[in-house]
Amino acid sequence: RSEEDTTDCKESSKQDKVNLTVATRIALSLCALCGMNMDPSGVEATGERIFCPEQIQIPQQLHEVLKDLTKEVVRSNPVGPEKVSEKEAQVRIYKFAIKFCQQKLEAISGQAAAPSESNAGVRNLNKKLREVRSMRNKIESGELREELLTDSQRAKLAREQDLLEQIEALQHAEAESCSSNEPQSVEEEEAHGLQPNGVESEQKTTTSMENESADEPTPGQTRRVKIRSIKKKLHDIAKLVEASENGKALTEQQRQKIARRPELEAQLEALHKEAEAGAGSAASAAADVSSSADDRAPQVNDTTPNEATKGDDDDVDDEGGEWIPSDRKVRRAMKRKTSFEIGRSTLSEKVCRVIRQPPDGSCLFHALGYWLNKPQHVIRRQLSGFLRHNASTVKLNGLTLEEWIKAESNSRTLEHYCNNLLRDNTWGGEIELVATSMVYNCDVYVWQHEDAPKSQTGKYVLCYKFHAPPVTRDVPPRRNNDKRDAEEPVTCHILFDGRKHYNVGC
């Protein structure tokens, strides 16, 4: 930008007047790159240095811009009483930048205080929430007995839902304040002379409007957020009801939450109906596209697993509607159930005991590790290595695993997917179950209760089967005639709670 700034200064640097736009750019660049406020008291005190060395360090790029501007100011006053030295020119440029920074900081100081306090409050609440969830995980894993909890620990557990609501309220208030402050900052910049050109101002205004429209959530996204929130509240209410049945005394606030259960269930049912209507329209559109194609593939009626994968940027369908693949090749591949079976099977039922797994983002890998006798990080590493080296060659229902990964994970690259899989908080789903059956030569059965998850025992319906690939070569025996590798593959029974959590069923 130094050439552009120098050109602007050449056109308007008459009688030792530096272009205000150029000085403004310097000031904003200093604030953005250094992240600190500038102090004009160090101008004369530091002699040749025009910036206070105790506070900031100037990047080399800004040094070059300042040199060019200084030369222009000195060149514009070569002789006469108004002749300025190089140091005086630098001081004048610096004072222009300081003046604008002070105006800008004074204008936004009142607005910046509230978000900082809000962020501090959210961080404090998140810290308390992590402590509560850590305590609850210890109780569920058996490390801590609930009947031995102190009164203060019980009070912390009872405040979990309150903390969630407070965090949500603070984040909502912060988002509203940010959205209301954006147009005000544009007006302030125009008032301070930041937009000498009307065309440039109009372009920036148009760009900001486009960004706002791009950030506006779609109805489907809003519906998914509401469904997730209601499901979380119902899950907490179910825990309170279970605690009450076990003889635990409830507070008045907890009883009020339980009383809201019918209302929340009615809201959830209405949202599911709305989602099913949207899914039906999407299905008809997909059918029209597929019927006009050359192969005229029929509409897929099977429901794929509700994939609970890939952490904070995932595309999990929480709407309860039927998942319809957008790729025509994927739709065709889903018809050929050669290596695993998809879809609900009401013929296979199992009365099983639930062995709970910690809800730490690795519940699926903990459940698989129960049957495979391996820790979750080892399973992650082996599955990641398998997908990294074999996803482009191993085919599943006519498509390579790499094509499945792109279709199921919003077109992520294979490298990104495998690296993300190594993180402890990354969820697992259908692709990981298929890879597990191939890597460990095992069968994976996913069961789900039709009505609601059961706490101890219950009847579960088989939803998905992932069959191990056939062993086509003889496995050499180990020492002492150990032939475990040549035995029948182990069967992993995994229980899905209908939301986003996996447990062990046996």
Order of alpha helices (4+ residues) and beta strands (2+ residues): alpha-alpha-alpha-alpha-alpha-alpha-alpha-alpha-alpha-alpha-alpha-alpha-beta-beta-alpha-alpha-beta-beta-alpha-alpha-alpha-beta-beta-beta-beta
